[in-house]
Amino acid sequence: MPDHRKVKEHKHLRIFGALLHADGLWHLNRRSISGAFAVGLFMAWVPLPFQMVIAAAAAIFFSVNLPVSVGLVWISNPLTMPPLFMFAYWVGASVLGSPPLTVEFDLTMEWLQSILPQIWEPLLLGCLINGVISALLGYFGMRTFWIWHVRRRWNHRVTLRKNSLQKNSTQ
C-alpha cells in the first residue's frame, strides 16, 4: 500500500480536499478491497483521460479503498490502451451487429477526429460491457479470494494449536 500522505498530496487528487481523510478509504478489509477492485477495474475501461481522478471520486462515493481503486486503473496504460479499446470496439460492434471497421491505426489528433464519429457507439458500448464484467469479476473474485485466504489462515492456526496441545499433553 502506498503511503496515505503521498496519495492525499497527489496533485490530481488534491481537489477532493478533506474527503480524502475518511477512514473507509484506507481500510484493508473484504468489503473495501472488493469494492476497490470493482471501481478500479470498471474505471480502467473508461475511455477518458484522468481515469485516476474519476476512480478516486468513485472510491470516495462508495467508501472503498482509494489506493487500490486508483492503482487498478493503470491496467489501461499507454501500452495496453490500444489493444483494450480495440477489443472493446470489437465487443461493441459484435453486440450491435455491425461489422467492425478495419482502419490503419495512427495515434494523431487528426486520425482520432476522423475515425471517432464512426466508432464511438460500439466503442462506448464495448467499454461499458467490459467494464461491468471486469468489475463484477473483480468484486466477486476478491471476495472469494479473501474468504479462502481467511479460512486457510484459520485452519492453519487450528492445526498449530492442535499440534501444540498434543505436544503439551505428551510431555
C-alpha positions in Angstrom: 0.0 0.0 0.0 1.3 3.4 -0.8 1.8 5.9 2.0 -1.6 7.6 2.5 0.1 11.0 3.0 1.6 10.8 -0.5 -1.8 9.8 -2.0 -3.5 12.7 -0.2 -0.9 15.1 -1.5 -1.1 13.9 -5.2 -1.6 16.9 -7.4 -4.6 15.4 -9.2 -6.3 14.2 -6.0 -6.0 17.4 -4.0 -9.3 18.6 -5.5 -11.1 16.2 -3.0 -9.6 18.0 0.0 -10.9 16.8 3.3 -12.8 13.9 1.7 -9.5 12.1 1.4 -9.3 11.9 5.2 -12.2 9.5 5.6 -11.1 6.3 7.3 -13.1 4.0 5.0 -10.8 4.9 2.1 -7.7 3.5 3.7 -9.1 0.2 5.3 -8.0 -3.2 4.2 -11.0 -5.4 4.7 -13.1 -7.7 2.4 -15.7 -5.0 1.7 -13.3 -2.2 1.0 -10.9 -4.2 -1.2 -13.7 -6.0 -3.2 -15.3 -2.6 -3.8 -12.0 -1.1 -4.8 -11.4 -3.9 -7.4 -14.9 -3.2 -8.8 -14.3 0.5 -9.0 -10.7 0.3 -10.4 -11.4 -2.4 -13.0 -14.6 -0.6 -14.2 -12.7 2.7 -14.5 -9.9 1.1 -16.4 -12.3 0.7 -19.3 -13.5 4.3 -19.3 -12.1 5.8 -22.5 -11.4 9.2 -21.0 -8.3 11.0 -19.7 -7.8 11.4 -16.0 -9.3 8.0 -15.1 -7.4 8.1 -11.8 -9.4 11.2 -10.7 -12.7 9.5 -11.7 -11.7 6.4 -9.9 -10.8 8.4 -6.8 -14.2 10.1 -6.9 -15.9 6.7 -7.2 -13.9 5.3 -4.3 -14.8 8.3 -2.1 -18.5 7.9 -3.2 -18.6 4.2 -2.5 -16.2 4.5 0.5 -13.9 1.8 -0.7 -10.1 1.6 -0.6 -8.8 4.6 -2.5 -5.2 3.5 -3.4 -6.3 0.1 -4.7 -9.1 1.7 -6.8 -6.7 4.3 -8.3 -3.9 1.8 -8.8 -6.1 -0.7 -10.7 -6.9 2.0 -13.3 -3.3 1.6 -14.5 -4.3 -1.7 -16.1 -5.2 0.6 -19.0 -1.9 2.5 -19.6 -0.4 3.9 -22.8 0.9 0.4 -23.7 -2.3 -1.5 -23.1 -4.9 1.0 -24.2 -4.8 0.3 -27.9 -5.5 -3.5 -27.5 -8.0 -2.9 -24.7 -10.0 -0.4 -26.6 -9.7 -2.3 -29.9 -11.2 -5.3 -28.0 -13.9 -3.1 -26.5 -14.7 -1.8 -30.0 -14.9 -5.4 -31.3 -17.3 -6.4 -28.5 -19.5 -3.3 -29.0 -19.6 -3.9 -32.8 -20.5 -7.6 -32.2 -23.3 -6.7 -29.9 -24.7 -4.1 -32.2 -24.4 -6.4 -35.2 -22.3 -4.0 -37.2 -19.2 -5.2 -39.0 -16.0 -3.8 -37.3 -14.1 -1.3 -39.4 -10.6 -2.2 -40.5 -8.6 1.0 -40.3 -4.9 1.7 -40.1 -4.1 2.9 -36.6 -2.3 6.3 -36.3 -2.0 8.0 -33.0 -2.7 11.5 -34.1 -5.4 14.0 -33.3 -6.4 14.2 -37.0 -6.8 10.4 -37.2 -8.8 10.3 -33.9 -11.1 13.2 -35.1 -11.8 11.4 -38.4 -12.4 7.9 -37.0 -14.2 8.7 -33.7 -17.6 9.6 -35.4 -17.6 6.2 -37.0 -16.6 4.1 -33.9 -17.9 5.9 -30.8 -21.1 3.9 -30.4 -19.6 0.4 -30.5 -16.5 1.6 -28.6 -18.5 3.0 -25.7 -20.9 0.0 -25.6 -17.9 -2.4 -25.6 -16.2 -0.4 -22.8 -19.4 -0.4 -20.7 -19.9 -4.2 -21.2 -16.2 -5.0 -20.5 -16.2 -2.6 -17.5 -19.2 -4.1 -15.9 -18.0 -7.7 -16.5 -14.5 -6.8 -15.1 -16.0 -5.0 -12.1 -18.2 -8.0 -11.3 -15.4 -10.5 -11.7 -13.0 -8.3 -9.7 -15.6 -7.8 -6.9 -16.7 -11.4 -6.5 -13.2 -12.7 -7.2 -11.7 -10.7 -4.4 -14.5 -11.6 -2.0 -13.9 -15.3 -2.8 -10.2 -14.9 -2.5 -10.5 -13.0 0.8 -12.7 -15.7 2.3 -10.5 -18.5 1.0 -7.4 -16.8 2.5 -9.0 -16.2 5.9 -10.2 -19.8 6.1 -6.8 -21.1 5.1 -5.1 -19.0 7.8 -7.8 -20.0 10.4 -7.3 -23.7 9.5 -3.5 -23.3 9.8 -3.9 -21.7 13.3 -6.2 -24.5 14.3 -3.7 -27.1 13.1 -0.9 -25.3 15.0 -3.0 -25.2 18.2 -3.8 -28.9 17.9 -0.2 -29.8 17.4 0.8 -27.6 20.3 -1.8 -29.2 22.6 -0.7 -32.7 21.5 2.9 -31.9 22.4 1.9 -30.5 25.8 -0.2 -33.5 26.6 2.6 -36.0 25.8 5.1 -34.2 28.0 
